[in-house]
Amino acid sequence: MQKFSEINKINCVLIPGAQSSGVAAASGNAVYETDTLNMEGYRKCTFIYAIGAAVAATHWNIVPMCGDLSTTGTGAVTPITGYHYRTQGTTDTAYVDDIPGALTAGTSAGVDTTTGYVGGLVIFEIEAPEVKDTGSTCKFVKLYLTGTTAADAPRGSCCIAILSEPRFQQAILDTVIS
């Protein structure tokens, strides 16, 4: 029987650390963005965004994006529509909540992480047809993370991406990060 890591491609796409807002990045006015992943060889991509303890007045908006990006990670990107997400977390800093929220249809506006989700997760589930429907040239995906105000305080976070259901019988690719 194959092991999970033998049939799924697992990537750390945002290095754990304190993300701070107030400074726009070069592309799409995102404060932070994850690594760009090539979905061409896979049917599904799941981003698991882990959130550390929130600081007062912390709001982050997370938007799944796609585009036909070059190997340098540059190019036009578009918000993905039709993805699904669920949240898991609490406003109580004394414990971590392991009860997931309902699976919700996502929009191009993304997901706003209020001061809830302490020690929690936002799980994005993206399927290849959803990416394809966004634009005929979309095959690369990533998350944009923006502070909703310049006063948003830093919070620790990281993101893991899992590419699953390979389109072709093959060994797991060494890299899918562009």
Secondary structure, 3 states (H helix, E strand, C coil): CCCHHHHCEEEEEEEEEEECCCCCCCCCCCCEECCCEECCCEEEEEEEEEECCCCCCCCEEEEEEEECCCCCCCCCCEECCCCEEEEEEECCCCCCCCCCCCCEECCCCCEEECCCCEEEEEEEEEEHHHHHHHCCCCCEEEEEEEECCCCCCCEEEEEEEEEEEECCCCCCCCCCEC
